[in-house]
Each structure stands twice: as C-alpha cells, then as structure tokens.
Amino acid sequence: MSVVGRIARITIALGISAVLCVFAVLAIGPRHLGDGLSAEDVRCPEGLDDTGISLGRFFGEKDEEPVSGEVRALLEDPNFGASPAAVEDLRAGIVDERIVGALRAITEEHRICVDAFKEGHYFLPGVEDGPFIPDGYGEAGGLPNTHYHGRAADIWDVDGKPVEGNGGDPDVRDVGWILAGLQRDERPDQIIGPPGWTEALDRSPEEGWILEKDQTELHKDHIHMGFREENGTKNQK
Ligand SMILES: [Zn+2]
C-alpha cells in the first residue's frame, strides 16, 4: 500500500473514533442521582444546562413543541438551568404547570439549576422510581412519589452556589421566602430543604413545609418542591 493510502486509512480510522467518542459522551450524558444521593451530581455543567442535547434529537427525532407558553418561557429563561433529562420532561409536557409557575417565580430573582422532575430521578441507587417512594427512604417509604407524576422538582444550585453546605446563604434561603410568598394554591405543599435552611425559614406544615428530621437530613444537598395531589394543595395558609 502506498504511503498516501496508509495515511488516508489512519485518518479515516481516527475520524471514526472521534465520532464514536462524541456519541458515547452524548449517550452517557450527565445522568445523576436525585434525592439524597449527591455523589455523582452534575450541577448545570457549562454548555449543557439548557442545550437539551439528546441522542433522539441527534438522530432527527422531531422536536416536541412546549405545551404552554409558560414552559417555553421557563426554557428560554437565562436564569433557568436544567439537566438534559429535566429539559426533555418539560418539552414532553409532563411537568405540572404549578411546578412550572413556582420555578418561574424563583427565576425572576435567582439563577437556579433543576436536576430532575421525573426522568433521571432516583430515591435509591439502582431502584427504578415508581408511583410510590421505596421502603428505605426514611419514614417516607410507601408514600406517593410526586416526582413520578411530574409534580416535583429538585433544585441543586442557586446563583451558582450548591444548596449543599449553603443552607444559610441569603440567596439559597430566599428561594424559600419566594415559595413562602406564593398564594396558597400556587405554593407547593411538599417543600423540603436542608436542616439549617428549614430552621431559619421557620415555616409550618400548614404552609407546605416538611419539617421531619429524617427528611431534612435526606435533603442536605437540594431543595425539593412538590404538589401532593393532582388538583389543589393541602396548604391551609
Ligand atoms: Zn425531590
């Protein structure tokens, strides 16, 4: 074989390897664990937070139109960052509009990163999420899983600061105040955050806050907000 032919073959082989690497990265994606498991979390990595890259899209799967103007506005909001799985959930229209509304209230004032709504959310490693919280997840095991129904969001970052270790940060705390300031029917009735954050806000279960110690301990690294029921809330004030 001529030298030119050999160089051409090597070039093609390198090109194919590069393409395979790109596909491998896209396929793996920044998947990470949700509630309580922070070992592998990826926090709105630069360039991946709102691009919505996915293999399906790469292969020409047709774009789903956002179901509402509110969803579109959230996706286009520069203050809103999300994992690719969370972006897909929004595009697929499975996220409860009240969750979208609460996130929009927060992004009016703060930059946040949502890691999971439904897809990519896990309570326990290796345990597929279902309609109910698995046994072994604190005292909440057996209760309905609001994530599974698209009625919950997990916030991991506020203004570039991880929730973990920053429960006392004014910006992280302000997310709680914004939620507290929402109308009763617009406010999630399942708000859980780190122990220090929860204590400082000093809100009540009637306002949607979960105060059980085992739950705040399981939320040291993120703020969870959810709606327990498909319609209405359990908030009493
Ligand atoms: Zn959650």
Boltz pocket constraint, residues with backbone or C-beta under 6 A from the ligand:
constraints:
  - pocket:
      binder: B
      contacts: [[A, 34], [A, 35], [A, 147], [A, 152], [A, 153], [A, 154], [A, 223], [A, 224], [A, 225]]
      max_distance: 6.0
